[in-house]
Amino acid sequence: MTGLRRRYGFYAWGLAAFAVAGAPGPALAQSPSDAGAGAGARASQAQAALAKGEALLQDKRFGEAAAKLEEAIAADSTLAPAWYSLAYARRRAGRCDLAIVAYRKVSEMRPGEADPYYGLGLCLRELGDRPGAIAALETYVARERRAESQKWVDRARREMAAMQDQPAPAPAAAPPPAPPPADKFTAAPAAEDVSTIMSRGDAAMAEGRYQDAAEMFELAARKAPLRAEPRYQWGIAFILMGRLSDASAALADAIRRDGAHGLARDRLAQVKKKLRATQSGEALPSAATQASDHLRAGRYALAEAEADRTLGTWPDAADALCVRGRARLERGAVEDARRDFLHALAIAPADAAALRGLSDTYAFDGDRERAAYYLELHCDAAPAADPTAAARIARQLHELRR
């Protein structure tokens, strides 16, 4: 794969394996933690999704590229090149509101790098945050020292000059006096900003993008330091990612702000129970019992109900999610099933049942390419020991690729 050309501040931040000598812009070097994550099915899944995402970027299919790069991050959230490529894809797809989250993530992961601040500055400008845009571009100019990047430094300076010279918007005609607010909690622009961020977090949760959701809720929590709800939702996002210690801290923070938040108290109790069980070695309940028996017998409604009960106590039980996803798929609830399988993969990225289930959801929709992709990952995660089963899967792959 050739290096991606830098466009409007985008460098070829691909994996070292994709770097090409002489490609414009440097390839992002892998840190020791990146290299350590390179073994196993999880890393293979992330690398494959990253490669496909960058190929889609080459074809200027920015929306599709963003979706593929989100898959890479779901498999390995420490993969800085995927975060940078995702930021660029989102920006070019017209989603600067989401791109800034990814740019800031890169700046946290690689604090000495200049590159993310260029795209961040352009996005903040598009969103109307002129001071923030200028600050980001100033950071880029201050940090960028490579001779081959001088044209981008010059462009950043022109962007800053244009924003600094731009007159402030003329004040609008004064509206008629508004009635006094009903109370001190009446929505103000800052509160509206928080509501918008929370809505974006909710949308990311619904799509199975739990890392993005967590970042949105964290941002909302910082903007609304006295509100419990952003912290509660932040905790839920951590639960869905399997980060129980972080979830415990966020939920406790929500309760400190609203002692009557019953949902936060219930969830915190569940998380603490799970943490105690994990630390003591207590066996966690498995959905491979009664729910799985119902599933094998074709009692799909009962299988779903049993899995629901398990998930009510253990919301990050990947096996229960897979059982419920399979039951939902058999009942024709394809989108709900897909969310369950994606949720399971966010918790256990090499879960063979989740990979197979996700493949089947795409096959149900007629998306052969994605169905084959996830079926291949399933085979990597759980190679068939039985020659008959291996031959059956090979035939399925052949049919999907026709």
Secondary structure as UniProt FT lines:
FT   TURN            8..9
FT   HELIX           16..18
FT   TURN            21..22
FT   HELIX           32..36
FT   TURN            37..38
FT   HELIX           40..58
FT   TURN            59..60
FT   HELIX           62..75
FT   TURN            77..78
FT   HELIX           80..92
FT   TURN            93..94
FT   HELIX           96..109
FT   TURN            111..112
FT   HELIX           115..126
FT   TURN            127..128
FT   HELIX           130..143
FT   HELIX           147..149
FT   HELIX           150..165
FT   TURN            184..185
FT   HELIX           189..206
FT   TURN            207..208
FT   HELIX           210..223
FT   TURN            225..226
FT   HELIX           229..240
FT   TURN            241..242
FT   HELIX           244..257
FT   TURN            259..260
FT   HELIX           262..280
FT   TURN            287..289
FT   HELIX           290..296
FT   TURN            297..298
FT   HELIX           300..313
FT   TURN            315..316
FT   HELIX           318..330
FT   TURN            331..332
FT   HELIX           334..347
FT   TURN            349..350
FT   HELIX           352..365
FT   HELIX           368..381
FT   HELIX           387..401
//
